[in-house]
């Protein structure tokens, strides 16, 4: 049987440090104290404590690198599959997995990320010094130093408890928001401090949430951090997606056309809300406005729009009659490039409010970008077709984009299969029967 120290080493928890010559409040058998062999700071010694379910580092006067994540971001079976790998490999695997944006990714919603940022800053300077932070779609990185008698465990418990309550209240539901355990490690020296700070600031760029470090709103590197990052000013509050939840159609349309939440407003001609029957049973959702849509302010115009109208005709539908057409993105990306995750996160609250107002019976996701972003997956569109998915409690059918069909007309037969599935699903919905 492994000794307690061997268990700690196996879990990658040794060596860890705390201030030398500073006695712990109460010395327990659980504390194993040694001196780090190569530390550049010999004033640090190591100590470990346990909270009953997993040993954690306890270092008085130390700075910590901390990661805590959403409950669905790292499934137990995934963690178990790495159980035999070295600690460094498990850490790299976790990084890569988290940056894929697995799970519901609640933190990609601006109003929810704002809750976390507000919580982080509320006790800054009183309970801890917050050196760096970033709120990613499904996890949070921190670099902080506890102050006074405040412990890391106490700080993290307070942050996670308060934010969970607020997030559940916003979503109108109950349940776990955060995984019970957090990853934390003591920063050994100044070099590691600089490296970890750079890692946190660079994380959104690496995950393609922004092009530059200072362009991500929910991180300490944000160029406007300290002014309206927490939406403390009336102007910032007015622009937050949280306010979208109460908008009626005229106000929502105006907000979309004048939105400045992401950098696309700098290059677009106008925001493109959508078009059609605002009480429609059918909701078609595409990717983003193209050049023609950007000029005309209406989605799906030009040759692709004509083909979509033909697809609607095959369903005995007509643009504007029991059909609403919208896009995931409301502003055109330069050069019609794929939308970036941060841009999608900024626009989704608008789309969600449109869905709440329309109350459609069925959603048709048109094209790879729309399908993957709505379903939060990187599964190829060919594998998403042929079955009914769900988005916000509504059935969703996936099909190819008309622009793709203009390049690959042979796949029109597959689109017909998708439309038949959509019609069959709609008929069952109207009849109140299961497909």
Secondary structure, DSSP 4 states (H G I P E B T S, - for coil): ---HHHHHHHTT--S--EETT---SS--TT----B-SS-S-TTEE--EEE-SSSEEE--TT-EEEEEEEBTTSS-HHHHHHTTTS-HHHHHHHHHHHHHTT-S--GGGSHHHHHHHHHHHHHTBTTTEEEEEEEE-SSEEEEEEEE-TT--HHHHHHHHHHHHHHHHHHHHT--S--B-S--EEEE--SHHHHHHHHHHHHHHHHHTTS-SSGGG-TTBTT-TTTTTTTT--SHHHHHHSGGGGGG--HHHHHHHHHT--SSGGGGT-S-----EE-TT-SEEEEES---HHHHHHT-SS-HHHHHHHHHHHHHTT-BTTBSEEEEES-SSPPGGGPPPPHHHHHHHHHHHHHHHHHH--SEEEEESHHHHHHHHT----HHHHTTS-EEETTEEEEEE--HHHHHH-GGGHHHHHHHHHHHHHHHHHHHHT---
